[in-house]
Every structure is written in C-alpha cells, then in structure tokens.
Amino acid sequence: RSVPERMVPFSFPLSKCALWDPVPRGDVVGSHITYYRNPVLSMMEKTLRLAYRHAKQSEKKLFSCFLLGTLAVDEAGEGITLTIDRFDPGWE
C-alpha cells in the first residue's frame, strides 16, 4: 500500500545526551497500524454513556479524559482489535 501524504515522520524530543546516533540511515519506512492489519474498534456501551454524560456535565469547552482498553492481534495475525472498556475523567 502507498503511504498517505498526510502522514509525517515522527521524531524524538531534544535531549542533552543522545543514546543513539541521530543521523538517518537507509530509506524512509512508513509505520502505521493499518498498513498490514485490519483494525476493529469495540467500545462498551456503558463506557460510552459514562463519557458522554461526564462531557455534557463539564462546564469547559475542551473536555479531556482517558479511555482505557486492550489491544489484541487475532490468531491469524491479520486483524487488530482495540476494546475500550473503561472511562477515567482524569484530574483537573
């Protein structure tokens, strides 16, 4: 598959001491979760309703929270399932 143009290469933050040589070596390689696998997102209804209720009750325009779950690769190695089953409103 071709790499979409909207993807940008990732980089690490600057530090005083480098643990490796930062000079690029070799060709650019695209790394994306959907490049070789078919992703599936599964979310518990209870979690979604709780997050929605919490967001509606929030007085802020920008609402932030944590959605926690598990990531699993199927037996054939062809698909990835992300199951979100917990909601954490976080701290102010």
C-alpha positions, 0 to 999 in steps of 0.5 A: 500500500502507498503511504498517505501524504498526510502522514509525517515522520515522527521524531524524538524530543531534544535531549542533552545526551543522545543514546543513539546516533541521530543521523538517518540511515537507509530509506524512509519506512512508513509505520502505521497500524493499518498498513498490514492489519485490519483494525476493529474498534469495540467500545462498551456501551456503558463506557460510552454513556459514562463519557458522554454524560461526564462531557455534557456535565463539564462546564469547559469547552475542551473536555479531556479524559482517558479511555482505557482498553486492550489491544489484541492481534487475532490468531491469524495475525491479520486483524487488530482489535482495540476494546475500550472498556473503561472511562477515567475523567482524569484530574483537573 
